[in-house]
Amino acid sequence: MSAAAQSNPRLRRFAWLLAALTLFLICSGGMVTSKGVGLAVPDWPTTFGYNMFLFPVSQWVGGIFFEHTHRLIASTVGFLTVALAVWLWCAESRRWLRWTGVVALGAVILQGVLGGLRVTMLKDEIGIFHACLAQAFFALLILIALALSQTWRSAAMSSVRSSAAWIAIAATALIYLQLGLGATMRHQHRDLAILDFPAAYGKPIPNVSADALAAINQWREARAFSEVAAGEIRLQMTHRFVALLIAVAVITYWFSMRRRIEPAPSFVRTLSTWWVLLLALQITLGAWTIWSNKAADVATTHVAVGATMLAFGVAISAVMLRCRRIQEVIEQREAAPVVERVHA
C-alpha cells in the first residue's frame, strides 16, 4: 500500500462511502425499472422543463418521485466520482490505481449519458446496457476502495492456489452475466415468462413448440397475464441455469477455502462464508420474485443482493490475484540465485 493511502484514511472512507451510495443508486434504478416508471419524467436533462436540482418538491409524487430521486442520486454519485478521481490522482502513488479512478470517472459520465438517451430515445437496449454498466462501475469502486484498505497490504503475506483464484474469478464472471440476464428480463416491462418455480410450467424444462406455446398463452390469457414468446421463456430458463452454475462455483470455492493448508487471508475466508449466505438469500429472493410475478420491492432487493454478491466476488478475486502475483515474484527471486549457480 502506498504511503499516501496509509496516511490518508479519509480517502479510504470516501471511496467506501461512494461505493455504498452507488449500491443505493443501483437499488433506486432497480425500483424505477420494476415499477415501470422510467418515463414518468419525459424530458432530460431537465425535469418537466425545470433545472433538475430546482424541481419543486411538492411535485415529487407517484412515479415522478422514483425517477426524479434516481436522477438526483445519480448526479450526486457523478460529482463524488469526479472528486474521487482528482483525489486519487493527487494523493495516490500507484499509477494503476490513479488510472482506475480515471476509468471510473469515464464510466460514470457514460452512464449518465446512457440514462438520458434511455429517456429520449425510448430504447430498452440502452436501458439494459445502462444497468450492466452500473454494475461494472460499482465493481470498479469496490476495487478502488479495497486497494486503499489495510486488507490489500496484509493479503500480500498470504499464499493461495491458482485453482482457488480461478474458481473465484469464474464465479464472479457468472454473477456479472447473471445480472445482465436479469436486467434484460426486467426491461421487458411485462409479466414474467415463467410463473412457477422450481418447475417451469410443471416441467424441469418447458416445451416451447408452437402447439405448447399456444397452450401456455391460452393459460396465461385466462389469468390476465401478457402473452409470452419462446425466446422469453428460454431467457428465463438460461437465467435459472446460470444461477445453478453460480451456486456450484460459490459452494466449490467455499469448500476450497475450508480445506486449505496454506495461510489464506482471513478476509477471504470470511467473505467466502458470507458469499454462500448471500447465495442462499439470493436464490430465495429469486424464487419469491417469480412467485410474486416480479413485485417491485422483492425484485429490487433481488437486484441489490446480486450487486452485493458481485462486490464480494470482485473483492475476493482481486485479493486472490494479488496474493498469486506476489507469490510468483517471490518464487522467481528465490529461483534466480539457483539458476545463476548452475550456469556458473
N, C-alpha and C positions, 0 to 999 in steps of 0.2 A: 504494500500500500504506500502511496506517496506521502511525503511528509506533510504536504498541504492538506490532504484529506484527513490525516490523523489529527492535525491541529485545528481542523475546521468542522466540528461536529454539526454546526448549523447547516452546512451544505448537505451533509448526510441526511439530517432530519427533513430538510426541504425536499430532497429527492423522494424520500418515502412518503411525505405528505402529498406530493404531486401524483405519485403512483396511486395512492388511496383515492384521491379526487378523481383520477381517471377511471378507476373501477366504478365509482359513483356515477360518472358520466356514461359509462357503458350500461349501467343499470337504467339510467334515465333514457338512453336511446332504446333499450330493450322494451321499456314501458311504452314509449311512443309508438314503436312498431307493433307491439302486441295489442295495443288499444286501437290501432289503425288511425292515429290522429296526426300522422306525419305532415299532412297538408292542411291542418287546422289553421295554420298561418300560411297564406298562399303566396306571399312575397318574400324576397331575400335580396340583399342583407337587411332590409327594413322589416318592420313588423306592422302590417296594416298601414304602411306609409310613415310610421314613426321611426325615429332612430331607435335601434334595438334596446338601448340602455335607458331610453326615456319613455318607453311604452307604459301607459298608466296601469298601476297595479289593480285598479278597480275592474280592468278588463281581462285579468288573468282568470278566466273561468273555463270550465269544461276541458275540451281537448286543447284549447289555446294554452292553458296552464302548463300542460305537459310539454308541448312543443316549444313554447317560449322559454321555459326554465331550462330545457335541454340546450337551447342556444346560448343562454347566459352561462351555464356551467361550462359549455364548450369554449366560450370566449375566455373564461377565467383560466381554464387549462391552457389555452393558447398563450395567453400573456405570461403565465408562470413558466411555460416551457421556454419562452424567449429568455426569461431571467435565468433559468437553469443552464441553458446553452452558454450564455455570456459568463455566468459564474464558473462553470466548468473550464471554459477557455482561459479565464484569468487565474484560477486557483489550482487547477489540476495539472500535474506534470506529465501524466501518462497521455501520450499522443492519441492512442486508440480511443481512450475514454472521452477526450475532448471532441473527437470527430463523431463519436456515438451521440454526443449531445447535439451536434450539428444535424446529424441524420434524424434525430427525434424532432428537431425543430422543423426540418423539411417535411416530415411525416405529418405533423400537426397542421401545417399550412395546407398541405394537400387534402387532409381530412376535412378541414373547414370548407375548402372549395367543393369537394365532393358532396358535402352536406347541402350546400347551396344549390348545386346542379341537380341534386335529387328532387328539390322543390321545384326548380324552374323547368326542368326537362321531363319530369314525371316518368323516370326510367327506374324500374325495380332493380335492374342490373347494377345501376350506380349505387343503390341502397345496399346491395349485397357486398360490393367492393368496399363501401363505406364501413360496413360492420366488420369486415375482415381486417381492414387497415387499422381500425380502432384496437383490435386485439393485438396486432403486431406492434403498434405504438405502446400499448400497455406493457408488452413483453420487453421492449427497449428500456422503458423506465425502470422496470424491475431489475434489469441487468445493470443499469447505471447505479441505482441505489445499493444493490448488492456489492458492486465493485468499490463503493465508498465505505463499506462496513468493515468491522473488525473480523467478521467471519471470513471475508475474502482473503485476509492475510493469514489467519490461523489455519485455513484449509491447506496452505502450502506445506504444512508439516505432516500431512496425512497421505496415505497411499491408497489407490483404488485400482481395480482391474478394468481393462479396456471393455470387457464384455458387459460389466455393470453400467459403465458410462454409455455404451451404445444402446442398452435397453432403455435407459432414462431418456436418451435423445429420441429414440423411436416412439416412445410413449408420448413425449411432448409434441412431436410432429403429428401424431394421430389425433391428439387433443385439438391442435390447431385446425386440422382438416375437419374434425367433427364440428367445431364452432362455425366453420364456413358452411357446412351442410345444414346446420341449424339455422343460420342466417338466411339461407336460400328458402328453407321451409317457412320461416316466419314472414318473409317478404312476398309470399304467395297470397297473403291477405284473404284467406278463406279457411274453412274448416279443415282439420287435419285429414290427410288422405286415408289414414287407418285410425279407427276409433276404439280398438280393443288392444289389450296387452296382458300377458306376453304373447298371445296368439295374434294373428293378423287375419281378420275375417274368419276366425275359427280354425285357422291352419298355421303351421310353422312358417310356410312360405305361400302367400296367396296366389291364386290363379288369376292372371291378368289377360287371358284370352278375350276375344271380342264378346263372346257369349257370357263369360264370367263377369266381365266388366259391366255389361249391361245389367246383369242381375244385381251387382253391387250398387250401381247408381239408382236402380229401382228401389232398393232397400233404403238408400240414403234419402232419396226424394220423399219417401213415405214418412221420414222422420225430420223433414225440413232441413237436411244438410245439402251443401252445394255438391254439384257434380264433380267427379274426380276422374283424372286421366291415368293411364297405365304408368306414364313416366313419373307422376307424382307418388304413386304407390311404391315404385321402385326406389325413388329418392328416400322415402321414409324407411324402407327396408335397409337401404345402404346405411342410413343413419344408425339403425339398430345394430347392424353388423360391425360397423366401426366402433360402436360402444363396447361390443364384445371384445374386439381386439384391444381396446384401451384397457379394459378390465384385466385381460390376460397379461398385458405388458406391465401395468402398475403393480399387480399382485406378484408377478415374477420378480420385479425389481425389489419389492419389499422382502421377499424371501432371500434374495441375493444379499441384501444388507444384514439380515439376521444370521446368515451362515458364514459371514466373512470372518477371516482370521486377522487380516491386516487392519491397522487402526484407521478405519474410515471416519471421516469427520462426524462428530456427534450431531452437528447441524443437519447433515444429510440423513442420518439415521432417524432423527426426529421428524424431518419433513416427509420421509418415506412412510412413516406411520400415519401422519396427517393426510397424506396423499390417498391412502387406502380408505380412510374415514370419509374423505371428501368424495371419493368414488362411490361409496355406498350411498351417501346422501344424494349424489347426482343421479344415480340410477333410480332412486326413489322419486326424485323430482321429475325425471323423465317420464316415468310411469304415470305420475299424478298429472303431468301436462297432457298426456294422452287421454286419461280418464275424464279430465275436466274440459276436453276439447280446446286446449290452448288458452286457459284462463290467464288473464294478463299478469296477475300477481305471481302465479305459480310459474309461468313461462319466464318471467323476468328474473325470478330467483334462480331458475334453472340456468339462465344465461350468466348470472353473477357467479354461481358456483363453478360453472365451466371456465370462466375467466380466471377464477382463483386457482383452479387446477392447472391452468396454463402457466400462471405465475409460479406455482410450486415446481412445475416441470422445468421452466426456464432456470430457476434458481438452482435446482438440483443438477441439471445438465451443465450449467456454467461452472459450478464448483467442481464437479467431477472432471470436466475437461481441463480446468486449471490444475488440478492435482496431477492428472496424467501428464500434462505438459512439463510440469516441474520435475516429475519423476524421470521423464525421458532426458531432460537436461542433466540431472544428477547422474543418471546411468552413463551418459555419454562422457561426462567428465571423469567418472571413475574408470571407464574403459580406456580412456586416452593414454594414461601412463603405461598400461599393459601393452598397448599397440606399439608405443614408442620403444619399449624394452625389446619387444620381439624383433622390430626392424633393426635395432642396434646390434 
